[in-house]
Amino acid sequence: MRLARGTFSLACAFRSDTGALALFGRSGSGKSTVLGLIAGLLRPDAGRVVLDGETLVDVERGIFVPPHRRRVGVVFQDALLFPHLSVRANLGYGRRFARAGRPVDADAVIAMLGIGHLMDRRPAGLSGGERQRVAIGRALLAGPRLLLLDEPLSALDFERRREIMPYVERLRDVLDWPLVYVSHAVDEVARIAREVVVLEGGSVVARGAPGEVLAPGGAAAGFGAVSVIEARVAGYDAQYGLTALSHPAGPISVPGNVGPAGEVYRVLVRATDVALAVQRPRDVSFRTVLVGTIRAIAVEDGPTARVDIALRGEGRLVALVTRKAIDELGLDAGDEVFAMLKATALDERATAYAPRVR
């Protein structure tokens, strides 16, 4: 697709059949523009859009299916609910468009989003998270073939984001609804996406699984030094409230009962939460110690350095430490190293079910 508006130019092409695609990039990279082209809110100058084998746009052939006939649901940053209508009436508005769309069990959607007790309220009486859940419900009840979410959590504070994220995950896992999720937040992308397309300056600069795209040195590295590790649930220690995840580099300890044994979860690790040792540590409070080999050390501006580690078995981890620590520990590429993580740094923001690629 190509689109030129003022000084901005979009030229990108991709396809996905994973069912949970994230468009990721800085503000102004073209994420929302791509969403608008899929929804029919914008017309490209050249190119085409195809959904489920149906051509929605083909500039060369003169095809442009209007937005109301695309059966695509859109949820924006602002919930955009009708302020004079109750939640029940707002949801009913969505159901008016469901006749030709995907069959929807309204009771199941309402229950899954946890909005049954809100039906008689008006938007002004809802929290930000509740308004977004209602907006998602209204979009779903229209029976769309595809749900587009344009930074739906960016206008919410931390508590509201933490409240609504599990509902988006249920939408993906329980209802198995195809979605495109736009965000510039690494933690949201790591939790939601099966596949990530990274946009920069209107072009696609990377595409792949979150663990690849968000990996140290990957296309998304400029968004903060983070790593995504996938590990399998080994068990839950009810006495201490900790779940053990099994990984070849070592067990990972996370707070809470995150899920059933055997399921694979993603753990998002921020580089500033990683400490390093040259010998396996003893008598420390860190609950997670992962062994790996240093791939590279990059000296940052100022007192810090990035250490890129290949974990034993699989996966990569990046640590942000001081240059003084590098020198005092004598670290160099090829050295074995032990990476230590606090369990308290791996809370519900950092741990999420790893959705399977279809």
C-alpha beads as a LAMMPS data file, in Angstrom:
LAMMPS data file: protein, C-alpha beads

358 atoms
357 bonds

1 atom types
1 bond types

-500.0 500.0 xlo xhi
-500.0 500.0 ylo yhi
-500.0 500.0 zlo zhi

Masses

1 110.0

Atoms # bond

1 1 1 0.000 0.000 0.000
2 1 1 1.118 3.532 -0.733
3 1 1 -0.274 6.733 0.712
4 1 1 1.140 10.277 0.761
5 1 1 -0.305 12.932 3.046
6 1 1 1.646 16.165 3.440
7 1 1 5.180 15.315 4.523
8 1 1 4.267 11.752 5.520
9 1 1 4.592 8.883 3.076
10 1 1 3.477 5.289 3.694
11 1 1 4.839 2.441 1.562
12 1 1 4.378 -0.951 3.163
13 1 1 3.369 -4.508 2.364
14 1 1 2.737 -7.525 4.611
15 1 1 0.382 -10.451 5.092
16 1 1 -0.548 -12.408 8.192
17 1 1 -2.716 -15.372 9.075
18 1 1 -1.768 -15.775 12.738
19 1 1 -4.999 -14.278 14.111
20 1 1 -3.259 -11.841 16.487
21 1 1 -1.086 -9.301 14.678
22 1 1 0.503 -6.284 16.351
23 1 1 1.539 -3.157 14.461
24 1 1 4.379 -1.710 16.505
25 1 1 6.364 1.498 16.210
26 1 1 6.899 5.020 17.428
27 1 1 4.272 7.716 17.161
28 1 1 4.094 8.845 13.546
29 1 1 5.465 5.580 12.133
30 1 1 2.238 4.817 10.244
31 1 1 0.524 2.285 12.526
32 1 1 -2.843 4.044 12.726
33 1 1 -2.647 4.914 9.030
34 1 1 -2.412 1.212 8.159
35 1 1 -5.352 0.520 10.468
36 1 1 -7.368 3.238 8.718
37 1 1 -6.610 1.697 5.324
38 1 1 -7.782 -1.726 6.512
39 1 1 -10.961 -0.242 7.991
40 1 1 -11.705 1.849 4.917
41 1 1 -11.385 5.155 6.741
42 1 1 -8.565 6.097 4.345
43 1 1 -8.031 5.433 0.639
44 1 1 -4.537 4.449 -0.526
45 1 1 -2.919 6.077 -3.534
46 1 1 -1.833 2.645 -4.762
47 1 1 -2.003 -0.961 -3.662
48 1 1 -4.641 -3.323 -2.329
49 1 1 -6.148 -4.727 0.857
50 1 1 -7.381 -8.335 0.993
51 1 1 -9.245 -9.891 3.924
52 1 1 -10.172 -13.598 4.004
53 1 1 -9.675 -13.808 0.263
54 1 1 -11.971 -10.846 -0.456
55 1 1 -10.433 -7.798 -2.093
56 1 1 -11.474 -4.735 -0.126
57 1 1 -9.286 -2.285 -2.011
58 1 1 -7.491 -2.517 -5.330
59 1 1 -6.607 0.900 -6.677
60 1 1 -5.525 -0.389 -10.072
61 1 1 -8.819 -2.272 -10.592
62 1 1 -10.949 0.504 -9.118
63 1 1 -12.221 -1.566 -6.175
64 1 1 -13.084 0.140 -2.895
65 1 1 -15.486 -1.582 -0.508
66 1 1 -16.996 1.099 1.774
67 1 1 -16.303 0.797 5.517
68 1 1 -19.818 -0.313 6.521
69 1 1 -19.636 -3.291 4.159
70 1 1 -16.226 -4.559 5.286
71 1 1 -17.503 -6.112 8.544
72 1 1 -14.451 -4.801 10.385
73 1 1 -14.763 -3.604 13.980
74 1 1 -12.644 -0.722 15.260
75 1 1 -11.851 0.281 18.852
76 1 1 -10.025 3.595 19.269
77 1 1 -8.024 5.144 22.133
78 1 1 -11.160 6.980 23.201
79 1 1 -14.009 4.512 23.613
80 1 1 -16.341 6.872 21.648
81 1 1 -19.474 5.541 23.325
82 1 1 -22.750 7.408 22.875
83 1 1 -22.909 9.493 26.084
84 1 1 -26.728 9.752 26.123
85 1 1 -27.221 5.971 25.896
86 1 1 -26.866 3.304 28.552
87 1 1 -24.342 0.491 28.215
88 1 1 -27.200 -1.772 27.140
89 1 1 -28.206 0.655 24.385
90 1 1 -24.593 1.151 23.258
91 1 1 -24.198 -2.606 22.918
92 1 1 -27.526 -2.789 21.124
93 1 1 -26.233 -0.324 18.567
94 1 1 -23.458 -2.763 17.714
95 1 1 -25.917 -5.650 17.366
96 1 1 -27.823 -3.728 14.670
97 1 1 -24.956 -4.547 12.278
98 1 1 -24.606 -8.229 13.191
99 1 1 -27.120 -9.661 10.716
100 1 1 -24.597 -10.276 7.924
101 1 1 -21.581 -10.704 10.163
102 1 1 -19.965 -13.449 12.186
103 1 1 -22.428 -15.208 14.553
104 1 1 -22.089 -13.780 18.043
105 1 1 -23.238 -15.119 21.394
106 1 1 -24.039 -11.807 23.091
107 1 1 -24.299 -13.329 26.563
108 1 1 -20.872 -14.953 26.144
109 1 1 -19.303 -11.664 25.018
110 1 1 -20.847 -9.742 27.908
111 1 1 -19.721 -12.383 30.398
112 1 1 -16.218 -12.598 28.955
113 1 1 -15.788 -8.813 29.214
114 1 1 -17.310 -8.689 32.698
115 1 1 -19.759 -5.893 31.882
116 1 1 -23.070 -7.532 32.803
117 1 1 -23.434 -5.410 35.949
118 1 1 -22.903 -2.183 33.982
119 1 1 -25.866 -2.509 31.612
120 1 1 -27.996 0.303 33.057
121 1 1 -25.172 2.808 33.512
122 1 1 -24.199 5.592 31.131
123 1 1 -20.609 6.156 29.952
124 1 1 -20.074 9.108 32.304
125 1 1 -20.514 6.730 35.251
126 1 1 -17.878 4.248 34.048
127 1 1 -14.149 4.076 34.647
128 1 1 -11.799 4.342 31.666
129 1 1 -11.240 0.597 31.689
130 1 1 -14.973 -0.108 31.839
131 1 1 -15.622 2.222 28.908
132 1 1 -13.016 0.429 26.813
133 1 1 -14.500 -2.975 27.678
134 1 1 -17.921 -1.737 26.589
135 1 1 -16.412 -0.339 23.384
136 1 1 -14.843 -3.717 22.640
137 1 1 -18.167 -5.410 23.372
138 1 1 -20.029 -3.071 21.035
139 1 1 -17.530 -3.791 18.254
140 1 1 -17.763 -7.557 18.810
141 1 1 -21.569 -7.624 18.849
142 1 1 -21.524 -6.255 15.313
143 1 1 -20.057 -9.628 14.287
144 1 1 -16.899 -8.367 12.539
145 1 1 -14.594 -10.663 10.627
146 1 1 -11.659 -8.725 12.045
147 1 1 -11.233 -6.511 15.106
148 1 1 -8.898 -3.516 14.902
149 1 1 -7.665 -2.026 18.189
150 1 1 -5.917 1.335 17.837
151 1 1 -3.834 1.835 21.010
152 1 1 -6.873 1.015 23.180
153 1 1 -4.915 1.319 26.451
154 1 1 -2.795 4.396 25.763
155 1 1 -5.260 6.814 27.358
156 1 1 -5.541 4.720 30.541
157 1 1 -3.465 4.897 33.695
158 1 1 -1.472 1.914 34.945
159 1 1 -4.262 0.442 37.083
160 1 1 -6.833 0.648 34.257
161 1 1 -4.356 -0.882 31.789
162 1 1 -3.713 -3.740 34.193
163 1 1 -7.472 -4.178 34.574
164 1 1 -8.293 -4.410 30.872
165 1 1 -5.329 -6.400 29.499
166 1 1 -6.667 -9.819 30.644
167 1 1 -9.921 -9.111 28.776
168 1 1 -8.020 -8.498 25.534
169 1 1 -6.163 -11.775 26.103
170 1 1 -9.450 -13.605 26.647
171 1 1 -10.747 -12.088 23.431
172 1 1 -7.772 -13.618 21.635
173 1 1 -7.763 -16.986 23.440
174 1 1 -11.366 -17.691 24.458
175 1 1 -13.293 -16.216 21.538
176 1 1 -10.377 -16.737 19.092
177 1 1 -11.289 -13.485 17.351
178 1 1 -8.867 -12.317 14.638
179 1 1 -7.410 -8.963 15.621
180 1 1 -4.875 -6.327 14.665
181 1 1 -3.482 -4.514 17.698
182 1 1 -1.712 -1.159 17.346
183 1 1 0.656 -0.089 20.109
184 1 1 4.009 1.456 20.905
185 1 1 4.115 -0.279 24.327
186 1 1 6.504 -3.233 24.421
187 1 1 4.690 -5.013 27.247
188 1 1 1.344 -4.900 25.432
189 1 1 2.833 -6.269 22.212
190 1 1 4.677 -9.053 24.052
191 1 1 1.463 -10.137 25.764
192 1 1 -1.016 -9.894 22.887
193 1 1 0.683 -10.670 19.585
194 1 1 1.381 -13.914 17.804
195 1 1 3.160 -11.880 15.126
196 1 1 4.612 -8.356 15.108
197 1 1 5.082 -5.954 12.211
198 1 1 7.397 -3.054 13.082
199 1 1 6.839 0.208 11.203
200 1 1 9.276 3.075 10.936
201 1 1 8.791 6.138 8.762
202 1 1 5.887 4.507 6.931
203 1 1 7.814 1.351 6.011
204 1 1 7.985 -2.170 7.414
205 1 1 11.401 -2.676 9.004
206 1 1 10.791 -6.041 10.693
207 1 1 8.244 -8.813 10.961
208 1 1 8.181 -11.939 13.091
209 1 1 7.316 -13.484 16.449
210 1 1 7.519 -11.169 19.482
211 1 1 10.503 -13.076 20.851
212 1 1 12.415 -12.367 17.630
213 1 1 11.351 -8.790 16.964
214 1 1 11.727 -7.660 20.570
215 1 1 14.990 -9.550 21.073
216 1 1 18.230 -7.752 21.946
217 1 1 19.541 -6.082 18.820
218 1 1 16.213 -6.532 17.027
219 1 1 14.301 -3.888 15.106
220 1 1 12.456 -2.811 18.250
221 1 1 15.586 -2.378 20.350
222 1 1 15.217 1.400 20.328
223 1 1 12.015 1.127 22.352
224 1 1 13.920 0.050 25.441
225 1 1 16.233 -2.807 26.298
226 1 1 13.897 -5.739 26.875
227 1 1 13.909 -9.486 26.306
228 1 1 11.077 -11.960 25.800
229 1 1 11.642 -15.465 27.171
230 1 1 9.224 -18.352 26.674
231 1 1 9.054 -20.999 29.403
232 1 1 6.699 -23.775 30.472
233 1 1 4.788 -23.809 33.776
234 1 1 6.296 -26.439 36.068
235 1 1 4.151 -25.882 39.146
236 1 1 2.761 -23.510 41.743
237 1 1 4.009 -23.102 45.319
238 1 1 0.850 -22.143 47.199
239 1 1 2.745 -21.549 50.452
240 1 1 4.795 -18.717 48.965
241 1 1 2.520 -17.695 46.094
242 1 1 5.117 -18.311 43.381
243 1 1 4.924 -20.124 40.047
244 1 1 7.969 -21.982 38.733
245 1 1 8.547 -21.841 34.980
246 1 1 10.866 -24.374 33.377
247 1 1 13.573 -23.148 30.972
248 1 1 16.780 -24.882 29.842
249 1 1 18.837 -22.010 31.276
250 1 1 17.257 -22.443 34.701
251 1 1 13.926 -22.207 36.533
252 1 1 12.138 -18.848 36.458
253 1 1 10.154 -17.772 39.505
254 1 1 7.194 -15.405 39.046
255 1 1 4.587 -14.116 41.504
256 1 1 1.090 -15.622 41.585
257 1 1 -0.514 -18.669 40.035
258 1 1 -0.079 -17.719 36.394
259 1 1 -1.568 -20.803 34.736
260 1 1 -1.842 -24.600 34.532
261 1 1 1.193 -26.862 34.445
262 1 1 2.505 -27.551 30.966
263 1 1 1.326 -24.283 29.389
264 1 1 3.898 -21.973 27.803
265 1 1 4.140 -18.394 29.047
266 1 1 6.081 -15.353 27.915
267 1 1 8.181 -13.437 30.396
268 1 1 9.120 -9.862 29.515
269 1 1 12.414 -8.941 31.182
270 1 1 13.643 -5.369 31.296
271 1 1 17.391 -4.999 31.037
272 1 1 17.507 -2.813 34.137
273 1 1 16.057 -5.715 36.170
274 1 1 18.976 -8.063 35.356
275 1 1 22.070 -8.485 37.540
276 1 1 25.115 -10.516 36.452
277 1 1 27.596 -12.822 38.185
278 1 1 30.575 -14.813 36.916
279 1 1 29.921 -17.660 39.357
280 1 1 26.628 -19.261 40.333
281 1 1 25.452 -17.095 43.231
282 1 1 24.597 -18.476 46.652
283 1 1 22.688 -17.018 49.569
284 1 1 21.037 -14.228 47.598
285 1 1 17.423 -13.054 47.435
286 1 1 17.169 -13.487 43.647
287 1 1 14.788 -16.367 42.882
288 1 1 15.791 -16.740 39.224
289 1 1 19.311 -17.480 38.009
290 1 1 19.752 -18.172 34.280
291 1 1 22.998 -19.384 32.763
292 1 1 24.163 -18.228 29.356
293 1 1 27.055 -17.047 27.227
294 1 1 27.861 -13.415 26.440
295 1 1 27.369 -12.737 22.740
296 1 1 28.418 -9.098 22.758
297 1 1 28.952 -6.088 24.991
298 1 1 27.978 -2.657 23.701
299 1 1 29.185 0.381 25.595
300 1 1 26.445 2.979 25.937
301 1 1 26.856 6.731 26.234
302 1 1 27.632 7.508 29.819
303 1 1 28.287 4.943 32.556
304 1 1 26.293 1.986 31.195
305 1 1 26.829 -0.981 28.874
306 1 1 24.445 -3.457 27.234
307 1 1 25.292 -7.130 27.608
308 1 1 23.684 -9.465 25.049
309 1 1 23.446 -13.020 26.418
310 1 1 22.582 -16.269 24.625
311 1 1 20.701 -18.324 27.190
312 1 1 21.470 -22.011 27.548
313 1 1 19.137 -24.026 25.371
314 1 1 17.238 -21.203 23.702
315 1 1 16.439 -17.517 23.944
316 1 1 18.361 -14.330 24.490
317 1 1 18.578 -11.878 27.344
318 1 1 19.905 -8.332 27.526
319 1 1 21.281 -6.773 30.706
320 1 1 22.021 -3.101 31.308
321 1 1 24.900 -2.735 33.758
322 1 1 27.592 -0.192 34.534
323 1 1 30.851 -0.126 32.603
324 1 1 32.620 -0.310 35.959
325 1 1 30.891 -3.633 36.671
326 1 1 32.003 -4.959 33.282
327 1 1 35.619 -4.095 34.064
328 1 1 35.589 -5.336 37.657
329 1 1 34.013 -8.668 36.666
330 1 1 36.308 -8.946 33.641
331 1 1 33.387 -9.736 31.303
332 1 1 33.976 -10.335 27.618
333 1 1 32.238 -11.986 24.658
334 1 1 32.252 -15.775 24.971
335 1 1 32.258 -15.796 28.783
336 1 1 29.731 -17.858 30.726
337 1 1 27.601 -15.660 32.940
338 1 1 24.766 -16.041 35.439
339 1 1 21.842 -13.644 35.032
340 1 1 19.801 -12.966 38.163
341 1 1 16.203 -11.725 38.157
342 1 1 14.034 -10.605 41.055
343 1 1 10.670 -12.377 41.187
344 1 1 9.096 -9.054 42.138
345 1 1 10.177 -7.591 38.778
346 1 1 8.186 -10.251 36.923
347 1 1 4.657 -9.284 37.948
348 1 1 1.435 -9.548 35.904
349 1 1 2.689 -6.842 33.529
350 1 1 5.650 -9.018 32.585
351 1 1 4.130 -12.508 32.425
352 1 1 1.494 -13.636 29.953
353 1 1 0.229 -16.736 28.180
354 1 1 2.106 -17.350 24.926
355 1 1 -0.562 -17.593 22.212
356 1 1 0.038 -20.378 19.713
357 1 1 0.474 -19.488 16.061
358 1 1 -2.394 -20.888 14.047

Bonds

1 1 1 2
2 1 2 3
3 1 3 4
4 1 4 5
5 1 5 6
6 1 6 7
7 1 7 8
8 1 8 9
9 1 9 10
10 1 10 11
11 1 11 12
12 1 12 13
13 1 13 14
14 1 14 15
15 1 15 16
16 1 16 17
17 1 17 18
18 1 18 19
19 1 19 20
20 1 20 21
21 1 21 22
22 1 22 23
23 1 23 24
24 1 24 25
25 1 25 26
26 1 26 27
27 1 27 28
28 1 28 29
29 1 29 30
30 1 30 31
31 1 31 32
32 1 32 33
33 1 33 34
34 1 34 35
35 1 35 36
36 1 36 37
37 1 37 38
38 1 38 39
39 1 39 40
40 1 40 41
41 1 41 42
42 1 42 43
43 1 43 44
44 1 44 45
45 1 45 46
46 1 46 47
47 1 47 48
48 1 48 49
49 1 49 50
50 1 50 51
51 1 51 52
52 1 52 53
53 1 53 54
54 1 54 55
55 1 55 56
56 1 56 57
57 1 57 58
58 1 58 59
59 1 59 60
60 1 60 61
61 1 61 62
62 1 62 63
63 1 63 64
64 1 64 65
65 1 65 66
66 1 66 67
67 1 67 68
68 1 68 69
69 1 69 70
70 1 70 71
71 1 71 72
72 1 72 73
73 1 73 74
74 1 74 75
75 1 75 76
76 1 76 77
77 1 77 78
78 1 78 79
79 1 79 80
80 1 80 81
81 1 81 82
82 1 82 83
83 1 83 84
84 1 84 85
85 1 85 86
86 1 86 87
87 1 87 88
88 1 88 89
89 1 89 90
90 1 90 91
91 1 91 92
92 1 92 93
93 1 93 94
94 1 94 95
95 1 95 96
96 1 96 97
97 1 97 98
98 1 98 99
99 1 99 100
100 1 100 101
101 1 101 102
102 1 102 103
103 1 103 104
104 1 104 105
105 1 105 106
106 1 106 107
107 1 107 108
108 1 108 109
109 1 109 110
110 1 110 111
111 1 111 112
112 1 112 113
113 1 113 114
114 1 114 115
115 1 115 116
116 1 116 117
117 1 117 118
118 1 118 119
119 1 119 120
120 1 120 121
121 1 121 122
122 1 122 123
123 1 123 124
124 1 124 125
125 1 125 126
126 1 126 127
127 1 127 128
128 1 128 129
129 1 129 130
130 1 130 131
131 1 131 132
132 1 132 133
133 1 133 134
134 1 134 135
135 1 135 136
136 1 136 137
137 1 137 138
138 1 138 139
139 1 139 140
140 1 140 141
141 1 141 142
142 1 142 143
143 1 143 144
144 1 144 145
145 1 145 146
146 1 146 147
147 1 147 148
148 1 148 149
149 1 149 150
150 1 150 151
151 1 151 152
152 1 152 153
153 1 153 154
154 1 154 155
155 1 155 156
156 1 156 157
157 1 157 158
158 1 158 159
159 1 159 160
160 1 160 161
161 1 161 162
162 1 162 163
163 1 163 164
164 1 164 165
165 1 165 166
166 1 166 167
167 1 167 168
168 1 168 169
169 1 169 170
170 1 170 171
171 1 171 172
172 1 172 173
173 1 173 174
174 1 174 175
175 1 175 176
176 1 176 177
177 1 177 178
178 1 178 179
179 1 179 180
180 1 180 181
181 1 181 182
182 1 182 183
183 1 183 184
184 1 184 185
185 1 185 186
186 1 186 187
187 1 187 188
188 1 188 189
189 1 189 190
190 1 190 191
191 1 191 192
192 1 192 193
193 1 193 194
194 1 194 195
195 1 195 196
196 1 196 197
197 1 197 198
198 1 198 199
199 1 199 200
200 1 200 201
201 1 201 202
202 1 202 203
203 1 203 204
204 1 204 205
205 1 205 206
206 1 206 207
207 1 207 208
208 1 208 209
209 1 209 210
210 1 210 211
211 1 211 212
212 1 212 213
213 1 213 214
214 1 214 215
215 1 215 216
216 1 216 217
217 1 217 218
218 1 218 219
219 1 219 220
220 1 220 221
221 1 221 222
222 1 222 223
223 1 223 224
224 1 224 225
225 1 225 226
226 1 226 227
227 1 227 228
228 1 228 229
229 1 229 230
230 1 230 231
231 1 231 232
232 1 232 233
233 1 233 234
234 1 234 235
235 1 235 236
236 1 236 237
237 1 237 238
238 1 238 239
239 1 239 240
240 1 240 241
241 1 241 242
242 1 242 243
243 1 243 244
244 1 244 245
245 1 245 246
246 1 246 247
247 1 247 248
248 1 248 249
249 1 249 250
250 1 250 251
251 1 251 252
252 1 252 253
253 1 253 254
254 1 254 255
255 1 255 256
256 1 256 257
257 1 257 258
258 1 258 259
259 1 259 260
260 1 260 261
261 1 261 262
262 1 262 263
263 1 263 264
264 1 264 265
265 1 265 266
266 1 266 267
267 1 267 268
268 1 268 269
269 1 269 270
270 1 270 271
271 1 271 272
272 1 272 273
273 1 273 274
274 1 274 275
275 1 275 276
276 1 276 277
277 1 277 278
278 1 278 279
279 1 279 280
280 1 280 281
281 1 281 282
282 1 282 283
283 1 283 284
284 1 284 285
285 1 285 286
286 1 286 287
287 1 287 288
288 1 288 289
289 1 289 290
290 1 290 291
291 1 291 292
292 1 292 293
293 1 293 294
294 1 294 295
295 1 295 296
296 1 296 297
297 1 297 298
298 1 298 299
299 1 299 300
300 1 300 301
301 1 301 302
302 1 302 303
303 1 303 304
304 1 304 305
305 1 305 306
306 1 306 307
307 1 307 308
308 1 308 309
309 1 309 310
310 1 310 311
311 1 311 312
312 1 312 313
313 1 313 314
314 1 314 315
315 1 315 316
316 1 316 317
317 1 317 318
318 1 318 319
319 1 319 320
320 1 320 321
321 1 321 322
322 1 322 323
323 1 323 324
324 1 324 325
325 1 325 326
326 1 326 327
327 1 327 328
328 1 328 329
329 1 329 330
330 1 330 331
331 1 331 332
332 1 332 333
333 1 333 334
334 1 334 335
335 1 335 336
336 1 336 337
337 1 337 338
338 1 338 339
339 1 339 340
340 1 340 341
341 1 341 342
342 1 342 343
343 1 343 344
344 1 344 345
345 1 345 346
346 1 346 347
347 1 347 348
348 1 348 349
349 1 349 350
350 1 350 351
351 1 351 352
352 1 352 353
353 1 353 354
354 1 354 355
355 1 355 356
356 1 356 357
357 1 357 358
